[in-house]
Amino acid sequence: MLALVLLLFASATRVQLVDEPFDIPAHDWRFDSELGLHQHAATLMARFQVRSGGEVRLLLMTREDVERMSAGKPHDTLMTFGPAHSGRLQYAVPHPGDYVLVVDNRENSEPARVHLSVWLDFRPVTGISPQRQFTVILLSFVFFFGVVGWSAHRIWRGIHR
């Protein structure tokens, strides 16, 4: 029973959005990862690897900033990673909204083929490590079942007197 409860607690809360290669022309950028987080905030995780071409950057932006960037206007980014041939990006999105993950190849004179994996993790960000969470849950179960066992023992002794 305890194992079942712990297994349910640790069940997957990740949603895979993208896991495929993309071709980005030279001196250009592309986004295929529009993240519509309208109900819950989440942690965005992305992993990329350049299969051919030069180093690229990953940019996490709001939808409005992507529109400004495509119009050549000043824009902001929430997080930037790179330039690099491979890497990981992790960002706790602070509140629901429309976010976009951009693969930026504007600094290269050759096209790039990039394998991109993107997923969202909807577990609440607590700041407590998974090991500590597991320890707290395990100790809570031990205490609970200890109290239940002790109470059952006392009741059993009271009935048989």
C-alpha positions, -999 to 999 in steps of 0.1 A, spaced: 0 0 0 28 24 10 46 17 -23 15 24 -43 9 57 -26 46 67 -31 44 56 -68 12 77 -73 29 107 -57 59 104 -79 39 99 -111 48 118 -142 37 154 -144 57 162 -175 42 169 -209 65 164 -240 58 192 -265 86 188 -291 111 161 -299 123 165 -335 149 181 -357 145 216 -373 163 233 -401 170 269 -395 183 290 -424 215 310 -422 211 345 -406 175 335 -395 156 322 -365 126 300 -361 101 291 -334 80 259 -334 75 257 -297 46 280 -287 38 274 -251 3 284 -242 3 282 -204 -31 296 -197 -41 277 -166 -10 267 -146 25 279 -144 52 253 -151 89 247 -154 100 247 -190 128 223 -199 145 222 -233 174 203 -246 190 209 -280 218 196 -301 232 210 -334 235 181 -359 250 203 -386 260 239 -388 273 264 -363 263 273 -328 228 285 -321 210 302 -292 177 293 -275 156 323 -265 126 321 -242 103 350 -250 67 362 -246 45 361 -277 45 399 -278 83 400 -278 85 375 -307 62 398 -327 84 428 -319 115 408 -329 100 398 -362 91 434 -369 127 445 -361 117 464 -330 134 462 -296 123 432 -276 131 414 -243 139 378 -236 131 359 -204 161 336 -207 188 330 -232 211 300 -236 241 299 -259 255 302 -285 264 266 -282 263 233 -301 243 216 -274 228 225 -241 199 225 -217 176 253 -206 154 252 -175 131 280 -165 103 283 -139 77 302 -158 64 327 -132 28 330 -143 4 317 -171 7 333 -205 18 328 -241 55 320 -243 77 310 -273 110 291 -275 130 305 -304 160 288 -320 183 316 -332 208 311 -360 212 348 -370 249 349 -362 258 320 -386 265 322 -423 254 285 -428 221 268 -421 218 247 -389 200 214 -383 190 213 -346 173 185 -327 151 201 -301 133 185 -272 109 206 -251 87 196 -222 68 212 -194 68 200 -158 37 210 -139 50 200 -104 49 230 -80 82 246 -75 88 243 -38 126 248 -35 128 215 -17 148 187 -33 130 155 -44 151 135 -19 140 157 10 104 156 -2 106 118 -2 121 117 33 94 140 47 67 118 31 83 86 43 86 99 79 50 111 78 38 76 68 60 60 95 46 83 121 10 79 110 12 41 108 31 40 141 3 60 158 -23 37 142 -5 6 152 0 18 188 -37 28 190 -48 -6 176 -25 -24 201 -40 -4 231 -75 -10 219 -68 -47 214 -54 -50 249 -84 -31 263 -108 -55 246 -91 -86 258 -88 -77 295 
